[in-house]
Amino acid sequence: MGLTDVLFGRKKLKGAAREQLFALSTAQVSLEVELGLRPAGTAGVCFKPLSAGQFVRAENDLQELLDVVVQSSGSRVRRRTDEHGFEWVILEDPDLEDLVTGVHLVASELHARGFGPQLLAALFRFEGGPNPVYLIYGFKRGAWWPFVPTGQAHGRDNAEELELKAKLEKELPIEQDLSRWLALFDAPV
């Protein structure tokens, strides 16, 4: 599929795969017991900004969506635009299952309102090592990958990421193409 096919409507962009998000809930025991990682109580959904025409309708829809998430999960929810212009819905809750459910609800509602193709990634932060560990879920591929920033200018701990991959493959659908393991430096999560 070429870019011109998408631009001229001959092909549609792939929609978001949301169901594999729940695998993180089942992996929680392994994360805590075997890897010493505990949820930091924050997660985020990243999506592409909307066009000007979509923006007015989406603003009202997004506010309604955030209100639903707050009411249903009790999580604290806020929005932010990052330095690259991507939109984030950030959830804060000490319970990992509530975070996973909240992220799934945000993604499902965005998809139901016609914004599924804009969904990019969900990001969950964990603590327990010298650096924070992020588990990133790519909506387009329906797969997870670890991201461990070192704290230095765009440095990442590739060895730690590969070790996490090996230990989590039985529990999470891990993205096998390492070139797709995008780093989300300076994410507001």
DAKAWO-V809132 format. One record per pair of residues at least 4 apart in sequence whose C-alpha atoms are under 7 Angstrom apart, sorted by the first residue. I is the first residue (numbers start at 1). GAP is how many residues later the second one is. Records with the same first field share a line. If there is no record, write none. Layout:
# DAKAWO-V809132
I->GAP  GAP
This chain:
# DAKAWO-V809132
1->4
2->4
3->4
4->4
5->4  5  6
6->4  5  6  7
13->104
14->103  126
15->101  102  125
16->100  101  103  123  124
17->122  123  124  125
18->86  89  121  124
20->122
21->79  83
22->78
23->4  148  149
24->4  148
25->71  72
27->4  144
28->4
29->4
30->4  5
31->4  5  6  7
32->4  5  6
36->92
37->89  90  91
38->88  89  90
39->57  86  87  88
40->85  86  87
41->51  52  53  54  55
42->49  50  51  82  83  147
43->47  48  49  56  80  81  82  146
44->44  45  46  47  78  79  80  145
45->43  44  45  58  76  77  78
46->40  41  42  43  73  74  75  76
47->39  40  41  71  72  73
48->38  39  70  71  72
49->36  37  38
50->4  5
51->4
54->4
55->4
57->4
58->4
59->4
60->4
61->4
62->4
63->4
64->4
65->4  41  44
66->4  11
67->4
68->4
69->4  33  36
70->4  5  6  7
73->25  29
75->16  17  18
76->15  16  17
77->12  13  14  15
78->11  12  13
79->9  10  11
80->7  8  9
81->4  5  6  7
82->4  5
90->99
91->8
93->5  6
95->4
96->4
97->4
98->4
99->4
100->4
101->4
102->4
103->4
104->4
105->4
106->4
107->4
108->4
109->4
110->4  5  6
111->4  5
119->20
120->18  19  20
121->15  16  17  18
122->14  15  16
123->11  12  13  14
124->10  11  12
125->7  8  9  10  64
126->6  7  8
127->5  6
131->17  18  19
132->16
133->14  15
134->12  13  14
135->9  10  11  12
136->8  9  10
137->5  6  7  8
138->4  5  6
143->30  31  32
144->28  29  30  31
145->29  30  36
146->15  18  19
147->14  36
148->8  9  13
149->6  7  8
150->5  6  7
151->4
154->31
157->4
158->4
159->4
160->4
161->4
162->4
163->4
164->4
165->4  9
168->4
169->4  5
